[in-house]
Amino acid sequence: MSEFVDARTLAPGTVLTPDIAIVGGGPAGISLALALASTKLDILLLESGSANLDPNVQALYSGSQSGVAYAPLDAGRLRTLGGGTNHWGGWSRPLDTIDFETRDWVPHSGWPFPRSALEPYYPRAQQLIEAGPWIYDRGDDFASSQGPMLPLGDGGLYTSWFQFSKMRGDVLPTRFGVRYEADLKAAANIRPLLNANVTAIRLTPNAMQVERLDVASLNATGSINNRFTVKPRHVVMAAGGMENARLLLASNDVMTAGVGNQNDLVGRFFGDNPIPRNVATLVVFPGKAASYYVSTQNMGGARMRAVFAPTPGFARSRRVMGSLTTVEYPVELDETGKAAVITTAGALGVDASSAQAYSVGCGMELLPDPDRRLTLTGDKDALGLPRLNLHNIISDTDFALYRQTLSELGRQVLASRAGLLRLNCSTRADWLKNMDWGHHHLGTVRMHTDPKQGVVDGDGKVHGIANLFVAGSAVFPTYGASNPTLNLIALTLRLADHLKRVAT
C-alpha cells in the first residue's frame, strides 16, 4: 500500500522518474490512475492541492475576464484532490450520437470518432461516478409509478433523463478524492503526490517530446517551499480545461507560442453550458407536474430527473444546437397569464381549473467559437506562472437557435392539449439577465485529426509531441448539452487503453 506523499516534504532538487506522470487529481486524473493500476507501469499522480482546501493554492486559479460576464476563474473548480467532483451537482447523461458528428450548420464540428467508440467505456464510467444502473432514456419505463408524464404531441422534442451520482446512503454526489482515496493507496504502482504544482512542461530541443516537468510546492504562507523535477516517459495533462491550456501556453521556452500551440489553437474554443434561468413559463392544465420533473427521484435503482431534449431529426432539419430544458419551480401567473390559460383551455375544450405554472430553465450547447478563448496575461501567480484572461462570447445566434427549440416544445405541449408555454426571452438582455453557468470547462485543447484544426489527435496525444497527452473535457471539439463528467471519464478510460499499448 502506498501512502499519499506531501511534496513539501521532498528534498529540493529531487528527481522522480515514473513511467507516466498524470498532472491533476480530479475525475480524469484519478480515473486514469485507477485504470492503469493493474499494469506494471509506475504511475505518479501530481495533485496541486491536498485533501483540504488551501486558500493560497486555490488562489492560483485567479484570473481576469472580458466580454460576456462569467463566473470568477477561481470559482469554477476546487484545487484539491478530487477536483471538480468536490462541488459538482452529480448531473450525468451520455453525449448524444449527433454530438460526435460533423454538422454542416455547426462550424468546427466533428469528433475524430463516433459515439460508438466510447460505448465500451460508459459502463465503467457509470460505476466510477456511482450513478446506478444504466437507464437514462429508458426512464419512461419507471415513471408511471410516480405520476403521469407530460404528454408531448408529435414533433422535435422528447422526454430525456438525467441520472445523478450517488456515493453511499443519501450522500450525493460522489467526491472522487474521498471515494477513491483507499483505492489509490492500495495500488502498489500509483504514487499520489499532493501539493505538487507543475510550473513548466520542458521539451527536448527538437520539440518532439517532453523531457521533464518542473514542479514546485507552496508553504503555509503561500510562498514557494521547494522545487523538484519529474522525468517521465509519458505525461498526461489532466488539470482541467483552464489549467491545461495555461500550462501549455506558459511552457514556451522551446516552442515560443507554447507547447502544442504551433497553430494558435491552445486556449481557443473555450466552451461551457450556459444555463439561463426562467426562459419560459410552462402551464400544466391537469395541475401539479410529476415530482421527477422538478427534482431528483429514486427510479429503477437510480436517482433520475426528466428533461426535454431535441431529437436528432429536429436538430438536423431546424439546424439547432443541443439543449436540455428543465422544469424548475412553481410560479404564480399574472392576470394576463391567467386569461391566456382560460382562453386556451376553452378553445381546446379541456379543464384547466387546477392548472399549475412552472418556471422553465435549460442547459444550452454553444456554437464553437475560436474567439471565445483563454490567453496569458502579464500578471503572475505565487508560482511565477502568468495568469489567464477569459474572453467570453455568446452570440445572438446561440439564443435564437435555442428559442426555436423552445417554440417547438410549446407547440408540442399545446398539440397534446396538456398545457401551454410562454416564452419569456426575446432580447439579448432578457437572456443575459438571469444567466448562470454549468462551470464546464470545455474545448481549450480540442481534438482533431488535422493538427491545423486541433491540438490533440483522436487518442488525446498532442500533435507532434510523442509522449504528451491530454485527458478531460478540454479536448472536446464540440460540447453537447449533457454535463461532461460521465463523458470525460469514458474518454479517459479509452485513453488508458491506448496508454497500455504504447507505454508498456
C-alpha angles and dihedrals in degrees: 000000000000120000123215111266123215107225089213088072094057118104112254110260094029113158119209121193112193125163091237129018114199112200108208134032100219126112093294096047095044093045091050093048092050091047089056095044093098093056130084090242118123104234123197114193110199114199120183094210135032136237090290130052114260112195091212092055093042089053089065086079094059117120144141134264143200137186120033111017114264135177116280108276092239092053102064098066136031113225095221136101106294094033115204093004088074089074108015124126095230094239108159133181132143119248114259123252090247090058089072096048130098103248117194091215092053113071115221092012128146132082120227089248139024126256089261088074089066097042094091090054101046096081093057091043088052090053093049094053090043095226096150128241119349103265110130108134091020087068090107088072091064101036103083094071089064100042141301120302118241104260117233124199118234110291149089104320132064137182110269130176142229122207122205133226112247126185111191133320107348096331108127127217125015116253106207096207091056099035097048102033092103092046092053091048092047094055108093094204098049120087111188110202116193128201088026113141119188107220101177143011105219117204130200113262091261090053091231099119144008112268099183148336121238110220133186138177131213125228126223092278094053097255126124109277100187143330129229140165136243119201105187130172089227134017128205117193107212100155098118137265095294103036095044089057093045094052093047093049095044093050094080106136095106102019100040094204091051135272111310091001099109089121097042094248104120109107094013124113093037107181140187134163109257113218108200111188129223094012091156143000118238119202116199108202098203091053134246116034118234113275094246090070096060103031142011116281136187107256127162093344095309138089106247143176130190123235136168118249133181116251117239089246092055092046091053098043096044094032094229132152128244120283139165113209118204135199106227125176138335117271135187117245121230120234092271090052093049090051090050091053093050093047095045095045090049092051091050094043095235133132112251098166090116096040117151126199125213136190112243125215136171151193112235135202114226125217109253109259123183090204092062093085154140120243135175121257132203091251115101132209127222090278093053094252119139113253122236133251118205117207103198124199134183114177126214085241090064090058095041092054093051091046087060089055092049090050090054091050089052091050092051094048090050092046090055089052087230098117147305138264127220116200111224101187122070103142133051089248090056091055095045100045094075098029120150130170137227091222088229107151105205144166105011094123095032126194124239137143089232113071089211089063103034142031096219133032128236091283093053093253116143108247112258096008113098102204106030122099136172125215130190138040093315087086096054107121091199126016114222119203096263117101108262107227099086090043098046090050091052088049090049092052088053088053089051090059090050091051091050087060100044102033103046 
